[in-house]
Amino acid sequence: MSGYVHSVTLDREKCQGCTNCIKRCPVEAIRVHDGKAKIIEERCIDCGECIRCCQNHAKIAVTDTLERISEFDYTIALPAPSFFGQFREEKDINKILHAFLLLGFDEVFEVALAAEVVSYVVSQYLATNEYKRPLISSACPAILRLLQMRFPDLLKQVAPILTPMEVAARLAKEGAAQKTGIPYDRIGAFFISPCPAKVTEVRQPLQIKKSAVDAVIGASTVYRDLVKQLSKLKGQDIVLQRATSRGIGWGYLTGESRAIGTPSTLSTGGIQNAIDIFEEIERGELQDIDFLEVQACTGGCVGGPLNIKNVFVARVNLKNMVTKYKTKDPYFSEDQLRKFDEEDQFRSTEVVEPRPIMALDDDVSKALVKMERIDAIAATLPGLDCGACGAPNCHALAEDIIRGVAFDTDCVIKLRERVKTLAEEILDLARKLPQTMADQKGTGHGQEEDISSA
């Protein structure tokens, strides 16, 4: 990978160098130097944890805007299932979808509908029994990038199935091209995202060469404009909703597992919980689990940092909608779903490779020597992991020292020890007068006379 594309970025003017972010980053991608944070691009997975914890709002997610609609001849909005959780259950999903048309989109396609397709394809893949347990969901791009960096051996256990976002874009654009006659590349698919990781996934996809999604708009960016349009829809009925509760439930944790229908599943949300689970799998545990639904955000996509509502409020809203639309008939028939699976059009075409994290040296032997030096330096540090040095922990500081971007005196404990030692040395020197200074007090002149007389 020649370069990295990221949605999460830093507003240096707002940054106060508080070090909150360095402790929360799960991949140690942030340092604080000279009173400002710095995001190490090679390490960042765009999970958005730094956005959540930054009280100064110095971490932001760069997304697209509605102005990009003008770049295409025909545009389609792709709201994520979690987006509906930003509204109370009494809000009709049809009206929410209709509001997107008032914003300027020509069509709206529910990602929840594509989630139903993905659920079927994954269930059929699980039925083949040709995978190593547990099969890991490919739905969360932040999790895939975490695996690339910290758990590369588990990449072979990731489901080779495209995400609902990607499937929705393909189905929507293919359908629009057939219906309107507009060329495929002149149709714009706009995903309404709960997280910055989706932005990065579109710009630099892992499972395919090029994404069918043309732009990603943050849920918080479009929410207020959509609410204004909803107020204009009183008494207007239009049928746009096609997804059932099976797809809508993907918006919160356990929804994906329920939709797939495999009896032995495990669902976990939150990046640290994901790390703990992956460590267990690396130790050879959890082999009795068929499918692992794992999300970087607590509560699933409803907990995404680009959403508006509190994760728990949004989860309740979405669960109520799942109940509300539980009896709705599926849009795709069993034969259509089977055809999707047989044609393999929603399978990954690219192998997700491990992602190198700032190699210590191109020469393996030299890298091993540097690793030993890192351990040796870390052993001399206090082990408090306080973050005052600008690194997340003492081991990270030791690594920075070896890389030449930090010093041992960046540690306040080591600095205090050094200052104390220097102060003692200066005091000791002050007590000792050089011979030339002693001469000025009159003792040296007498000695010269004695020597000359001798």
C-alpha positions as CSV (number, residue, x, y, z in Angstrom):
1,M,0.0,0.0,0.0
2,S,1.7,3.1,-1.2
3,G,-0.3,5.7,0.8
4,Y,-3.1,6.0,3.2
5,V,-6.4,7.9,2.9
6,H,-8.1,8.9,6.0
7,S,-11.3,10.6,7.0
8,V,-10.3,11.4,10.6
9,T,-8.1,14.5,10.7
10,L,-6.8,17.1,13.2
11,D,-7.7,20.8,13.6
12,R,-4.5,22.1,15.0
13,E,-6.0,25.4,16.0
14,K,-8.5,23.7,18.3
15,C,-6.0,21.2,19.8
16,Q,-4.9,22.0,23.3
17,G,-2.5,19.1,23.7
18,C,-4.5,17.6,26.5
19,T,-3.4,14.0,25.8
20,N,-6.9,12.5,26.2
21,C,-6.8,11.1,22.7
22,I,-3.5,9.2,23.0
23,K,-4.9,7.1,25.8
24,R,-8.1,6.2,23.8
25,C,-6.6,5.3,20.5
26,P,-6.6,1.5,20.1
27,V,-3.7,1.4,17.7
28,E,-1.4,4.0,19.3
29,A,-1.7,6.3,16.3
30,I,-1.6,9.6,18.2
31,R,1.3,11.5,19.8
32,V,1.4,14.9,21.4
33,H,4.5,17.1,20.8
34,D,5.0,20.8,21.2
35,G,1.5,21.1,22.7
36,K,-0.3,19.7,19.7
37,A,-1.5,16.2,18.8
38,K,-0.3,14.4,15.7
39,I,-2.1,11.5,14.0
40,I,0.3,9.0,12.6
41,E,-1.4,8.1,9.3
42,E,0.3,4.7,9.0
43,R,-1.4,3.5,12.2
44,C,-4.8,5.2,12.0
45,I,-7.8,2.9,11.4
46,D,-10.4,5.8,11.3
47,C,-12.4,4.2,14.2
48,G,-13.4,7.7,15.5
49,E,-12.5,7.0,19.1
50,C,-10.4,10.2,19.2
51,I,-13.5,12.2,17.9
52,R,-15.6,10.9,20.8
53,C,-13.1,11.8,23.5
54,C,-11.8,15.2,22.3
55,Q,-13.5,17.8,24.4
56,N,-12.0,20.6,22.2
57,H,-13.5,19.1,19.0
58,A,-10.0,19.1,17.4
59,K,-10.6,15.7,15.8
60,I,-13.0,15.8,12.9
61,A,-14.2,13.5,10.2
62,V,-13.9,14.8,6.6
63,T,-16.9,13.7,4.7
64,D,-18.7,14.8,1.5
65,T,-21.5,17.4,1.3
66,L,-24.8,17.6,-0.5
67,E,-23.2,20.0,-3.0
68,R,-21.7,17.0,-4.8
69,I,-25.1,16.1,-6.1
70,S,-24.6,18.5,-9.0
71,E,-21.7,16.3,-10.2
72,F,-24.0,13.5,-11.4
73,D,-26.9,13.2,-13.8
74,Y,-28.8,11.0,-11.4
75,T,-28.3,10.6,-7.6
76,I,-29.3,8.0,-5.1
77,A,-29.2,8.3,-1.3
78,L,-28.2,5.2,0.6
79,P,-29.2,5.7,4.3
80,A,-27.6,3.2,6.7
81,P,-29.9,1.1,8.9
82,S,-28.6,3.0,12.0
83,F,-29.8,6.3,10.5
84,F,-33.4,5.4,11.3
85,G,-32.4,5.1,15.0
86,Q,-32.0,8.9,15.0
87,F,-35.8,9.2,14.9
88,R,-38.5,8.0,17.2
89,E,-40.4,4.9,16.2
90,E,-43.6,6.9,15.4
91,K,-41.7,8.5,12.5
92,D,-42.7,6.7,9.4
93,I,-39.7,5.3,7.5
94,N,-41.4,6.1,4.2
95,K,-41.5,9.8,5.2
96,I,-37.8,9.7,6.2
97,L,-37.0,8.2,2.8
98,H,-39.2,10.7,1.1
99,A,-37.4,13.6,2.8
100,F,-34.2,12.6,1.0
101,L,-36.0,13.2,-2.3
102,L,-36.8,16.7,-1.1
103,L,-33.1,17.3,-0.3
104,G,-32.4,16.9,-4.0
105,F,-31.8,13.2,-4.5
106,D,-33.5,11.4,-7.4
107,E,-33.9,8.1,-5.6
108,V,-33.4,6.5,-2.2
109,F,-32.3,3.0,-1.6
110,E,-32.2,1.5,1.8
111,V,-28.9,-0.1,2.8
112,A,-31.1,-2.2,5.1
113,L,-32.5,-3.9,2.0
114,A,-29.0,-4.8,0.9
115,A,-28.3,-6.1,4.4
116,E,-31.0,-8.7,3.9
117,V,-29.2,-9.8,0.8
118,V,-25.8,-10.0,2.6
119,S,-27.5,-11.9,5.5
120,Y,-28.7,-14.6,3.0
121,V,-25.3,-14.8,1.2
122,V,-23.4,-15.1,4.5
123,S,-25.8,-17.8,5.8
124,Q,-25.2,-19.8,2.7
125,Y,-21.5,-19.5,3.0
126,L,-21.7,-20.7,6.6
127,A,-23.7,-23.7,5.4
128,T,-20.8,-24.8,3.3
129,N,-18.8,-25.5,6.5
130,E,-15.7,-24.6,4.5
131,Y,-14.2,-22.0,6.8
132,K,-12.2,-21.8,10.0
133,R,-14.3,-20.9,13.1
134,P,-15.3,-18.4,14.0
135,L,-16.1,-16.7,10.7
136,I,-15.6,-12.9,11.3
137,S,-18.0,-10.4,9.9
138,S,-16.6,-8.1,7.2
139,A,-19.2,-5.4,7.8
140,C,-17.1,-3.0,9.9
141,P,-14.2,-1.5,8.0
142,A,-12.5,-0.2,11.2
143,I,-12.4,-3.8,12.5
144,L,-10.9,-5.0,9.2
145,R,-8.1,-2.4,9.5
146,L,-7.6,-3.3,13.1
147,L,-7.1,-6.9,12.0
148,Q,-4.6,-5.8,9.3
149,M,-2.5,-4.1,11.9
150,R,-2.7,-6.1,15.1
151,F,-4.2,-9.5,14.2
152,P,-3.0,-10.2,10.6
153,D,-3.3,-14.0,11.1
154,L,-7.1,-13.7,11.6
155,L,-7.6,-12.0,8.2
156,K,-8.1,-15.5,6.6
157,Q,-11.2,-15.9,8.9
158,V,-13.0,-12.8,7.6
159,A,-16.1,-13.5,5.6
160,P,-15.3,-12.9,1.9
161,I,-18.6,-11.1,1.5
162,L,-19.1,-7.4,0.5
163,T,-20.6,-5.0,3.0
164,P,-24.3,-3.9,2.8
165,M,-23.1,-0.4,1.8
166,E,-21.3,-1.8,-1.2
167,V,-24.1,-4.2,-2.2
168,A,-26.7,-1.4,-1.9
169,A,-24.7,0.9,-4.2
170,R,-24.4,-1.8,-6.8
171,L,-28.0,-2.8,-6.7
172,A,-29.2,0.8,-6.7
173,K,-27.0,2.0,-9.6
174,E,-27.7,-1.1,-11.7
175,G,-31.4,-0.6,-11.2
176,A,-31.3,3.1,-12.0
177,A,-29.2,2.5,-15.1
178,Q,-31.8,0.0,-16.5
179,K,-34.7,2.3,-15.5
180,T,-33.4,5.6,-16.8
181,G,-30.9,4.7,-19.5
182,I,-28.3,6.9,-17.8
183,P,-24.8,5.6,-18.0
184,Y,-23.7,3.8,-14.8
185,D,-20.7,6.1,-14.2
186,R,-23.1,9.2,-14.4
187,I,-25.2,7.8,-11.5
188,G,-24.0,8.9,-8.0
189,A,-24.5,6.7,-5.0
190,F,-24.3,8.7,-1.7
191,F,-24.0,6.7,1.5
192,I,-25.3,8.3,4.7
193,S,-22.7,7.2,7.2
194,P,-22.6,6.8,11.0
195,C,-18.8,6.6,11.1
196,P,-15.6,7.9,9.4
197,A,-14.3,4.4,8.7
198,K,-16.9,4.1,5.9
199,V,-15.5,7.2,4.3
200,T,-12.0,5.6,4.3
201,E,-13.5,2.3,3.0
202,V,-15.0,4.1,0.0
203,R,-11.8,6.0,-0.8
204,Q,-9.5,3.1,-0.2
205,P,-11.5,-0.2,-0.3
206,L,-10.0,-3.4,1.1
207,Q,-12.1,-6.2,-0.4
208,I,-12.5,-4.7,-3.9
209,K,-10.5,-2.5,-6.3
210,K,-13.1,0.3,-6.6
211,S,-16.1,1.1,-4.6
212,A,-19.5,1.6,-6.3
213,V,-20.2,4.4,-3.7
214,D,-19.4,7.8,-5.1
215,A,-19.7,9.9,-1.9
216,V,-20.1,9.5,1.8
217,I,-22.1,12.1,3.8
218,G,-22.0,12.0,7.6
219,A,-25.3,11.3,9.3
220,S,-24.9,14.4,11.5
221,T,-24.3,16.6,8.4
222,V,-27.6,15.7,6.7
223,Y,-29.8,15.2,9.8
224,R,-30.9,18.8,10.4
225,D,-31.7,19.4,6.8
226,L,-33.7,16.2,6.7
227,V,-35.7,17.1,9.8
228,K,-36.7,20.4,8.1
229,Q,-37.9,18.5,5.0
230,L,-39.9,16.1,7.3
231,S,-42.0,18.9,8.6
232,K,-43.2,19.5,5.1
233,L,-44.5,16.0,4.7
234,K,-47.6,16.1,6.9
235,G,-50.4,14.2,5.4
236,Q,-48.3,13.1,2.4
237,D,-48.2,9.3,1.8
238,I,-45.6,7.8,-0.5
239,V,-44.4,4.1,-0.4
240,L,-40.7,3.9,-0.6
241,Q,-39.7,1.5,2.1
242,R,-38.8,-2.0,1.0
243,A,-36.6,-3.3,3.8
244,T,-38.0,-5.5,6.6
245,S,-37.0,-5.7,10.3
246,R,-34.4,-8.3,9.3
247,G,-32.3,-5.6,7.5
248,I,-33.2,-2.7,9.8
249,G,-31.9,-4.6,12.8
250,W,-28.4,-4.5,11.3
251,G,-28.2,-0.9,12.7
252,Y,-27.6,-2.2,16.3
253,L,-25.4,-4.9,17.8
254,T,-26.8,-8.5,17.5
255,G,-29.0,-7.4,14.5
256,E,-26.5,-8.9,12.0
257,S,-26.3,-12.2,13.8
258,R,-30.1,-12.5,14.1
259,A,-30.5,-11.8,10.4
260,I,-28.0,-14.5,9.4
261,G,-29.8,-17.0,11.6
262,T,-26.8,-19.1,12.6
263,P,-27.4,-20.7,16.0
264,S,-23.8,-20.3,17.3
265,T,-22.9,-16.7,17.2
266,L,-21.1,-14.1,19.3
267,S,-21.7,-10.3,19.1
268,T,-19.4,-7.7,20.5
269,G,-19.3,-3.9,20.3
270,G,-16.6,-1.5,21.3
271,I,-13.0,-1.5,20.0
272,Q,-11.4,-2.7,23.2
273,N,-13.9,-5.5,23.5
274,A,-13.1,-6.5,19.9
275,I,-9.3,-6.6,20.8
276,D,-10.0,-8.8,23.8
277,I,-12.0,-11.2,21.6
278,F,-9.4,-11.3,18.9
279,E,-6.7,-12.1,21.5
280,E,-8.8,-15.0,22.7
281,I,-9.2,-16.3,19.1
282,E,-5.4,-16.1,18.6
283,R,-5.0,-18.2,21.7
284,G,-7.1,-20.9,20.0
285,E,-10.3,-20.2,21.9
286,L,-13.9,-19.7,20.6
287,Q,-13.6,-22.4,18.0
288,D,-17.1,-23.6,18.9
289,I,-18.5,-20.2,17.6
290,D,-19.7,-20.2,14.0
291,F,-20.0,-16.5,13.4
292,L,-18.5,-13.5,15.1
293,E,-20.4,-10.2,14.7
294,V,-17.9,-7.5,15.8
295,Q,-18.3,-3.8,15.6
296,A,-15.8,-1.0,16.5
297,C,-18.6,1.1,18.0
298,T,-20.3,0.4,21.3
299,G,-23.8,-0.8,20.6
300,G,-23.1,-1.3,16.9
301,C,-23.5,1.3,14.1
302,V,-26.1,3.3,16.2
303,G,-23.1,4.2,18.4
304,G,-21.1,5.7,15.4
305,P,-19.4,9.0,16.1
306,L,-21.1,10.7,13.2
307,N,-24.6,10.1,14.6
308,I,-26.7,12.6,16.5
309,K,-28.6,10.6,19.1
310,N,-27.2,9.0,22.2
311,V,-26.4,5.3,21.4
312,F,-28.8,3.9,23.9
313,V,-31.7,6.2,22.8
314,A,-30.9,5.4,19.2
315,R,-30.9,1.7,19.9
316,V,-34.3,1.8,21.6
317,N,-35.7,3.8,18.7
318,L,-34.3,1.3,16.2
319,K,-35.5,-1.8,18.1
320,N,-39.0,-0.3,18.2
321,M,-38.9,0.2,14.5
322,V,-37.8,-3.5,14.1
323,T,-40.8,-4.5,16.0
324,K,-43.0,-2.2,14.1
325,Y,-42.0,-3.6,10.7
326,K,-41.6,-7.2,11.8
327,T,-44.6,-8.5,9.7
328,K,-43.6,-6.8,6.5
329,D,-43.1,-9.1,3.6
330,P,-39.6,-9.4,2.1
331,Y,-38.9,-7.5,-1.0
332,F,-36.6,-10.1,-2.6
333,S,-38.0,-13.6,-3.1
334,E,-36.1,-16.7,-2.1
335,D,-35.3,-17.3,-5.8
336,Q,-33.8,-13.9,-6.2
337,L,-31.7,-14.3,-3.1
338,R,-30.5,-17.7,-4.3
339,K,-29.6,-16.1,-7.7
340,F,-27.5,-13.4,-5.9
341,D,-25.6,-16.1,-4.1
342,E,-25.1,-18.4,-7.0
343,E,-23.7,-15.6,-9.2
344,D,-21.1,-14.6,-6.6
345,Q,-21.5,-11.0,-7.6
346,F,-21.3,-9.9,-3.9
347,R,-18.1,-11.8,-3.0
348,S,-14.8,-10.1,-2.3
349,T,-12.5,-9.9,-5.3
350,E,-9.4,-8.7,-3.3
351,V,-7.5,-10.5,-0.5
352,V,-7.2,-8.3,2.6
353,E,-3.5,-8.2,3.2
354,P,-1.7,-7.4,6.5
355,R,-0.8,-3.7,6.9
356,P,2.8,-2.9,7.8
357,I,3.0,-0.6,10.8
358,M,6.1,1.6,10.5
359,A,8.7,-1.2,10.2
360,L,11.7,-0.5,12.5
361,D,14.1,-1.4,9.7
362,D,14.0,-3.0,6.2
363,D,16.8,-5.3,7.4
364,V,15.2,-8.0,9.6
365,S,18.4,-8.5,11.7
366,K,18.7,-4.7,12.4
367,A,14.9,-4.6,13.2
368,L,15.4,-7.4,15.8
369,V,18.3,-5.4,17.4
370,K,16.1,-2.4,17.6
371,M,13.3,-4.4,19.2
372,E,15.7,-5.5,21.9
373,R,16.8,-1.9,22.4
374,I,13.1,-0.9,22.7
375,D,12.6,-3.5,25.4
376,A,15.8,-2.4,27.2
377,I,14.7,1.3,27.2
378,A,11.2,0.4,28.3
379,A,12.7,-1.4,31.2
380,T,14.4,1.8,32.4
381,L,11.2,3.8,32.2
382,P,8.8,4.0,35.2
383,G,6.0,1.9,33.7
384,L,3.3,4.4,34.8
385,D,1.9,4.8,31.3
386,C,0.8,8.3,32.3
387,G,0.9,9.8,28.8
388,A,2.6,13.0,30.0
389,C,5.4,12.3,27.5
390,G,3.0,12.6,24.6
391,A,3.0,8.9,23.9
392,P,0.3,6.5,25.1
393,N,2.5,4.3,27.2
394,C,6.1,3.7,28.2
395,H,6.7,1.1,25.6
396,A,5.4,3.5,22.9
397,L,7.8,6.1,24.2
398,A,10.7,3.6,24.0
399,E,9.7,2.9,20.4
400,D,9.7,6.6,19.5
401,I,13.1,7.0,21.1
402,I,14.5,4.3,18.9
403,R,12.9,5.9,15.8
404,G,14.6,9.2,16.7
405,V,11.4,11.2,17.3
406,A,11.6,11.3,21.1
407,F,14.1,11.4,24.0
408,D,14.1,9.6,27.3
409,T,13.8,13.0,29.0
410,D,10.4,13.4,27.5
411,C,9.4,11.2,30.4
412,V,8.7,13.6,33.3
413,I,10.1,11.0,35.8
414,K,13.3,10.6,33.9
415,L,13.6,14.4,33.4
416,R,13.1,14.9,37.1
417,E,15.8,12.4,37.9
418,R,18.1,14.0,35.3
419,V,17.5,17.5,36.7
420,K,18.1,16.3,40.3
421,T,21.4,14.7,39.2
422,L,22.5,17.8,37.4
423,A,21.6,20.0,40.4
424,E,23.7,17.7,42.7
425,E,26.6,17.8,40.3
426,I,26.4,21.7,40.0
427,L,26.3,22.0,43.8
428,D,29.2,19.6,44.2
429,L,31.2,21.6,41.7
430,A,30.4,24.9,43.4
431,R,32.1,23.5,46.6
432,K,35.3,22.9,44.7
433,L,37.4,25.9,43.8
434,P,39.9,25.5,40.9
435,Q,43.6,26.3,41.7
436,T,43.5,29.6,39.7
437,M,40.5,30.8,41.8
438,A,42.4,29.9,45.0
439,D,45.4,32.1,43.8
440,Q,43.1,35.1,43.7
441,K,42.5,34.8,47.4
442,G,46.2,35.3,48.1
443,T,47.4,31.8,48.8
444,G,49.0,31.2,45.4
445,H,51.3,34.3,45.6
446,G,53.0,33.2,48.7
447,Q,53.7,29.8,47.2
448,E,55.4,31.4,44.3
449,E,57.7,33.3,46.6
450,D,58.6,30.1,48.5
451,I,59.5,28.4,45.3
452,S,61.7,31.3,44.0
453,S,63.6,31.5,47.3
454,A,64.3,27.8,47.2
